[in-house]
Amino acid sequence: MMRRRGGLVRTVGRTAVIAGTASAVAGGVSRRQSNKRAAEQQDAAATQQAAYDQGQADAQANQAPPPAAPAPAVVDTTAELQKLSDMKSQGLITDAEFAAAKAKLLGI
């Protein structure tokens, strides 16, 4: 009977092939999981950024508008005309000055 040689070498070779295949498969799985986690983190970061941007836009929209300029004081035309008339009667202003001030007051 003849014995086959290489039984041990063949077994070691087969083990190396199996180990190499297992290592390659594990590396591929690891890469896929790593890529998946990275994509999920990017999606989460994009979602957080969008929420932050929306919050900033809402805050700006909800900000109170600047206060309106105060309305110009209402001029009591009758009282002003009365004062001009009194000044004219006292001789403090001339007829021409009275007419000019009256036209300005009435917007003529």
Stockholm file with secondary structure:
# STOCKHOLM 1.0

chainA/1-108         MMRRRGGLVRTVGRTAVIAGTASAVAGGVSRRQSNKRAAEQQDAAATQQAAYDQGQADAQANQAPPPAAPAPAVVDTTAELQKLSDMKSQGLITDAEFAAAKAKLLGI
#=GR chainA/1-108 SS CCCCSCHHHHHHHHHHHHHHHHHHHHHHHHHHHHHHHHHHHHHHHHHHHHHHHHHHHHHHHHSCCCCCCCCCCCCCHHHHHHHHHHHHHTTSSCHHHHHHHHHHHHTC
#=GC SS_cons         CCCCSCHHHHHHHHHHHHHHHHHHHHHHHHHHHHHHHHHHHHHHHHHHHHHHHHHHHHHHHHSCCCCCCCCCCCCCHHHHHHHHHHHHHTTSSCHHHHHHHHHHHHTC
//
